[in-house]
């Protein structure tokens, strides 16, 4: 898990089971940097107030009504390509996860 700057956007990249997920770096609660949190399995925990998220689906675990702003990811050779203009809903992220 790492926070990176891409064209002025701060992005969180997470590798779970060799699959790359990308989200806006800010926690939806108070905009803390998610990369300063912890990742256990597929659960991301914000360091500031301990909100938890399923990084494979982008959905809140605690609280359940929270969600991450997911970015479209494509892998091309060893490059990670991000679509910063079109965020995915948690529902689209979950559907994509179920297809894999």
Secondary structure as a PSIPRED ss2 file (coil, helix, strand):
# PSIPRED VFORMAT (PSIPRED V4.0)

   1 X C   1.000  0.000  0.000
   2 X E   0.000  0.000  1.000
   3 X E   0.000  0.000  1.000
   4 X E   0.000  0.000  1.000
   5 X E   0.000  0.000  1.000
   6 X E   0.000  0.000  1.000
   7 X C   1.000  0.000  0.000
   8 X C   1.000  0.000  0.000
   9 X E   0.000  0.000  1.000
  10 X E   0.000  0.000  1.000
  11 X E   0.000  0.000  1.000
  12 X E   0.000  0.000  1.000
  13 X E   0.000  0.000  1.000
  14 X E   0.000  0.000  1.000
  15 X E   0.000  0.000  1.000
  16 X E   0.000  0.000  1.000
  17 X C   1.000  0.000  0.000
  18 X C   1.000  0.000  0.000
  19 X E   0.000  0.000  1.000
  20 X E   0.000  0.000  1.000
  21 X E   0.000  0.000  1.000
  22 X E   0.000  0.000  1.000
  23 X E   0.000  0.000  1.000
  24 X E   0.000  0.000  1.000
  25 X C   1.000  0.000  0.000
  26 X E   0.000  0.000  1.000
  27 X C   1.000  0.000  0.000
  28 X C   1.000  0.000  0.000
  29 X C   1.000  0.000  0.000
  30 X C   1.000  0.000  0.000
  31 X C   1.000  0.000  0.000
  32 X C   1.000  0.000  0.000
  33 X E   0.000  0.000  1.000
  34 X H   0.000  1.000  0.000
  35 X H   0.000  1.000  0.000
  36 X H   0.000  1.000  0.000
  37 X C   1.000  0.000  0.000
  38 X E   0.000  0.000  1.000
  39 X E   0.000  0.000  1.000
  40 X E   0.000  0.000  1.000
  41 X C   1.000  0.000  0.000
  42 X C   1.000  0.000  0.000
  43 X E   0.000  0.000  1.000
  44 X E   0.000  0.000  1.000
  45 X E   0.000  0.000  1.000
  46 X C   1.000  0.000  0.000
  47 X C   1.000  0.000  0.000
  48 X C   1.000  0.000  0.000
  49 X C   1.000  0.000  0.000
  50 X C   1.000  0.000  0.000
  51 X C   1.000  0.000  0.000
  52 X E   0.000  0.000  1.000
  53 X E   0.000  0.000  1.000
  54 X E   0.000  0.000  1.000
  55 X C   1.000  0.000  0.000
  56 X C   1.000  0.000  0.000
  57 X C   1.000  0.000  0.000
  58 X C   1.000  0.000  0.000
  59 X E   0.000  0.000  1.000
  60 X E   0.000  0.000  1.000
  61 X E   0.000  0.000  1.000
  62 X E   0.000  0.000  1.000
  63 X C   1.000  0.000  0.000
  64 X C   1.000  0.000  0.000
  65 X C   1.000  0.000  0.000
  66 X C   1.000  0.000  0.000
  67 X E   0.000  0.000  1.000
  68 X C   1.000  0.000  0.000
  69 X C   1.000  0.000  0.000
  70 X E   0.000  0.000  1.000
  71 X E   0.000  0.000  1.000
  72 X E   0.000  0.000  1.000
  73 X E   0.000  0.000  1.000
  74 X E   0.000  0.000  1.000
  75 X E   0.000  0.000  1.000
  76 X E   0.000  0.000  1.000
  77 X C   1.000  0.000  0.000
  78 X C   1.000  0.000  0.000
  79 X E   0.000  0.000  1.000
  80 X E   0.000  0.000  1.000
  81 X E   0.000  0.000  1.000
  82 X E   0.000  0.000  1.000
  83 X E   0.000  0.000  1.000
  84 X E   0.000  0.000  1.000
  85 X E   0.000  0.000  1.000
  86 X E   0.000  0.000  1.000
  87 X E   0.000  0.000  1.000
  88 X E   0.000  0.000  1.000
  89 X C   1.000  0.000  0.000
  90 X H   0.000  1.000  0.000
  91 X H   0.000  1.000  0.000
  92 X H   0.000  1.000  0.000
  93 X H   0.000  1.000  0.000
  94 X H   0.000  1.000  0.000
  95 X H   0.000  1.000  0.000
  96 X H   0.000  1.000  0.000
  97 X H   0.000  1.000  0.000
  98 X H   0.000  1.000  0.000
  99 X H   0.000  1.000  0.000
 100 X C   1.000  0.000  0.000
